[in-house]
Amino acid sequence: MAKYRQLYTEFWSDGFIVDLTAQEKYFYLYLMTNAKTTQCGIYELPKSIISNEIGYDRETVDNLLQKFIKYNKILYSEDTKEIMILNWSKYNIPSSPNAVKCINKEIKTIKNKELLDVLYEKYCELELDVNKLFWGMNEYLNNETLKKGDIKDLPRDYEGAYKELISNEIKNKKQEVKKKKEEIIINKEVVEVINVFESNIHPPTPIEKKKLIFLCDKFNSTLIILAIEEAVIYNAKNIGYIEKVLIAWEFKGIKSSEDVRKNKDNWNKNKDKITENEECNGWNYEGREYDFEELERKLLGWSAM
């Protein structure tokens, strides 16, 4: 199957492109369309291959790479020979299951973890489904990956621009990525809970998805699934009901599916004692008793008499 890359016609009228020299335009176009490009925008590209394919000597290639690093358009790892087109994900959003699978496969082969970290942050900024894009990357996501030295051995004339770039594009990402990790727990249990919610309630909105992720961080995933089942049984299909069920169970010390079963058994044994005014559901709230004569006196303003 032929491999191709999409290039928008607006490329040539873009403000950044218009100000480039002919040589720079050609080089940038090459970086986006050469045979080694990938769906995720990070790929291995040794300088010797660049020189051979576009006909520039090594010094010219070095100078052009330095320029585009200063332009904040690329990152380049001397250590792993990998390049990242920084705006690639913005204009190449995966819009099909096959594209998502392709990116997931590609990122598992990325050697430089700092580049991978920047990619993760950009996907988060675009509000893409990182659960799927980074599927199977739990070990990476659950550990600090921003380590010094992954991109090293740059020529001395790169150092000023490189250090500034690292500060702006990578090191300052550390806290942001850490925050994203706290908001988005990437693991199989979260995916399972979201799938059960989608199958039994409705496809979750972004807010509901964040709430489910929060609940997964607080409660056992098995309990959340059982709470979803309670919502279906009592036709209260909303995230608020599910959360209240979990809070009620937590108050009762229910921590496992076995605890839920025992609680239901106890409730079934005592259900004949429940009055008509009590809400008959999995929470088993105690009904309130009202003194209607007292209420009448208060309503009529007789309480002071």
C-alpha positions in Angstrom: 0.0 0.0 0.0 1.3 3.5 -0.9 2.3 5.7 2.0 1.5 9.4 1.8 1.3 12.5 4.0 -1.5 15.1 3.8 -0.3 18.7 3.2 -2.9 21.6 3.5 -2.8 24.1 0.7 -2.7 26.8 3.4 0.8 25.7 4.1 2.3 28.0 1.5 0.3 31.1 2.8 1.0 30.4 6.5 2.7 33.4 8.2 5.6 31.4 9.4 6.2 29.8 6.0 6.0 33.0 4.1 9.0 34.5 6.0 11.2 31.4 5.4 13.9 31.3 2.7 13.4 28.9 -0.2 16.0 26.5 1.4 14.1 26.5 4.7 10.8 25.9 3.1 12.2 22.9 1.2 13.8 21.6 4.4 10.6 21.9 6.5 8.6 20.3 3.7 11.0 17.4 3.7 10.7 16.9 7.4 6.9 16.6 7.1 6.8 14.4 4.0 9.9 12.1 3.9 9.5 8.3 3.9 10.3 8.0 7.6 7.5 10.2 8.9 4.9 8.6 11.2 1.3 9.2 12.3 2.5 10.5 15.7 5.0 13.0 14.3 8.1 11.4 16.1 10.4 9.3 14.0 14.1 8.3 13.6 16.0 10.4 11.1 19.8 10.3 11.2 21.5 13.4 9.8 23.3 11.2 7.2 20.0 10.2 5.7 18.8 13.8 5.6 22.0 14.8 3.8 21.8 12.0 1.3 18.1 12.5 0.5 18.0 16.3 0.1 21.6 16.7 -1.2 22.8 19.1 1.5 26.2 18.7 3.2 26.3 17.8 6.9 27.1 21.4 8.0 24.0 22.7 6.2 21.8 20.1 7.7 23.1 20.9 11.2 22.4 24.6 10.6 18.9 24.0 9.4 18.1 21.8 12.3 19.4 24.5 14.6 17.2 27.1 13.0 14.0 25.0 13.3 14.8 24.2 16.9 15.1 28.0 17.5 11.9 28.5 15.6 10.3 26.1 18.1 9.0 23.8 15.3 11.0 20.7 16.1 12.9 18.8 18.7 15.9 16.6 17.8 17.6 14.0 19.9 21.3 13.5 19.1 21.3 10.4 21.3 18.5 8.5 19.6 18.5 10.3 16.2 14.8 11.0 16.6 13.0 14.1 15.5 9.6 15.5 16.6 7.5 17.9 14.6 5.9 19.9 17.4 2.7 21.0 15.6 2.2 17.6 13.9 -0.5 16.4 16.3 -2.5 19.6 15.9 -2.9 19.1 12.2 -3.0 15.3 12.1 -5.6 14.4 14.7 -6.3 10.7 14.6 -9.9 10.4 13.4 -10.4 6.7 13.0 -9.8 3.5 15.1 -7.1 2.4 12.7 -5.3 5.7 13.1 -5.4 5.4 16.9 -4.1 1.9 16.7 -1.3 3.0 14.4 -0.2 5.8 16.8 -0.4 3.4 19.8 1.9 1.0 17.9 4.3 3.8 16.9 4.7 5.4 20.4 5.7 2.1 21.9 8.8 2.2 19.6 9.9 5.7 20.6 13.2 5.6 22.3 13.5 9.1 23.7 11.2 9.4 26.7 11.3 13.2 26.8 9.9 13.4 23.3 7.3 10.9 24.4 6.4 13.0 27.4 5.9 16.1 25.2 3.7 14.1 22.9 1.6 13.0 25.8 1.1 16.5 27.0 0.1 17.8 23.5 -2.5 15.0 23.2 -3.9 16.1 26.6 -4.0 19.7 25.5 -6.0 18.6 22.4 -8.3 16.6 24.6 -7.6 13.4 22.7 -8.4 10.0 24.2 -5.0 9.2 25.7 -6.5 6.1 27.2 -6.5 4.6 23.8 -3.5 6.4 22.3 -1.2 5.3 25.2 -2.9 2.0 25.8 -0.4 -0.5 27.3 1.9 2.3 28.4 1.0 2.1 32.1 4.6 1.6 33.2 5.7 4.8 31.5 2.7 6.8 32.7 3.0 5.7 36.3 6.7 6.7 36.6 8.6 9.9 36.3 10.0 9.9 32.8 11.4 13.4 32.5 15.0 12.5 33.1 18.0 14.7 32.2 20.3 13.3 29.6 17.9 11.7 27.2 18.7 14.3 24.6 22.4 15.0 24.8 25.7 15.5 22.9 24.5 18.5 21.0 27.1 20.6 19.2 28.3 23.6 21.3 26.6 26.2 19.0 23.3 24.5 19.8 23.6 24.8 23.5 22.0 28.2 24.1 18.9 27.5 21.9 18.7 23.9 23.1 18.8 24.8 26.8 16.1 27.4 26.3 14.0 24.9 24.3 14.3 22.2 27.0 13.2 24.7 29.6 10.2 25.9 27.6 9.1 22.6 26.0 10.2 19.8 28.3 11.3 20.7 31.8 8.3 23.0 32.3 6.1 20.1 31.2 7.0 18.0 34.2 4.5 19.5 36.6 1.8 19.8 33.9 2.2 16.1 32.9 2.2 15.1 36.6 -1.1 17.0 37.0 -2.6 15.3 33.9 -1.6 11.9 35.3 -3.5 12.7 38.5 -6.6 13.7 36.5 -6.4 10.8 34.1 -5.6 7.4 35.6 -4.6 5.1 32.7 -5.3 1.5 33.6 -7.5 -1.3 32.6 -9.9 -0.8 35.6 -10.7 2.7 34.5 -11.3 1.6 30.9 -13.6 -1.2 32.1 -15.7 1.2 34.3 -16.1 3.6 31.4 -17.1 0.8 29.1 -19.7 -0.5 31.6 -21.1 3.0 32.0 -21.3 3.5 28.3 -23.0 0.2 27.7 -25.5 0.5 30.5 -26.1 4.3 30.9 -25.0 6.3 27.9 -21.7 7.4 26.3 -20.1 9.6 29.0 -19.6 13.3 28.5 -16.1 14.7 29.2 -17.4 15.8 32.6 -18.9 12.4 33.4 -15.7 10.7 32.2 -13.6 12.9 34.6 -16.1 12.0 37.4 -15.7 8.3 36.7 -11.9 8.6 36.7 -12.2 10.4 40.1 -14.4 7.7 41.4 -11.9 5.0 40.2 -9.2 6.8 42.2 -11.4 6.7 45.4 -13.4 3.4 45.1 -12.8 -0.2 44.0 -13.7 -0.6 40.3 -15.9 -3.6 41.2 -18.0 -1.4 43.5 -18.4 1.2 40.9 -19.7 -1.3 38.4 -22.1 -2.7 41.0 -23.3 0.9 41.7 -23.9 1.3 37.9 -26.0 -1.8 38.0 -28.0 -0.4 40.9 -28.6 2.7 38.8 -30.0 0.6 36.0 -32.2 -1.5 38.3 -33.8 1.6 39.8 -33.9 3.5 36.5 -31.8 6.3 37.9 -29.3 6.3 35.1 -27.1 9.3 36.0 -23.6 9.8 37.5 -25.0 11.6 40.5 -27.0 8.6 41.6 -24.0 6.3 41.1 -21.8 8.5 43.3 -24.5 8.7 46.0 -24.7 4.9 46.1 -21.0 4.6 46.5 -20.9 7.2 49.3 -23.8 5.4 51.1 -21.9 2.1 50.8 -18.7 3.8 52.1 -20.6 5.1 55.1 -21.8 1.6 55.8 -18.3 0.2 55.5 -19.0 -1.7 52.3 -15.7 -2.3 50.5 -16.2 -5.4 48.3 -18.8 -7.2 46.2 -19.2 -9.6 49.1 -20.1 -6.8 51.4 -22.7 -5.6 48.9 -24.2 -9.0 48.7 -24.5 -9.3 52.5 -26.0 -5.8 52.7 -28.7 -6.8 50.1 -29.4 -10.0 51.9 -29.9 -8.1 55.2 -32.1 -5.6 53.4 -34.3 -8.3 51.9 -34.8 -9.9 55.3 -35.9 -6.6 56.8 -37.8 -5.1 53.8 -41.2 -6.0 55.3 -40.4 -3.5 58.1 -39.8 -0.7 55.6 -42.7 1.8 55.5 -44.3 3.1 52.3 -42.6 6.5 52.9 -39.1 4.9 52.7 -37.2 4.8 49.5 -36.7 1.2 48.5 -33.4 1.0 46.8 -29.8 -0.2 47.4 -29.0 2.7 49.8 -31.6 1.5 52.4 -32.1 4.9 53.8 -34.1 5.1 57.1 -37.5 6.8 56.6 -38.2 10.1 58.4 -41.1 10.4 60.8 -43.0 13.7 61.0 -45.2 15.2 63.7 -47.9 16.6 61.4 -49.7 18.4 64.2 -46.5 20.3 65.0 -46.0 21.1 61.4 -49.5 22.5 61.2 -49.0 24.7 64.2 -45.8 26.1 62.7 -47.4 26.8 59.3 -50.3 28.6 61.0 -48.0 30.6 63.2 -49.3 29.0 66.4 -45.9 27.7 67.6 -45.5 30.6 69.9 -48.9 30.0 71.6 
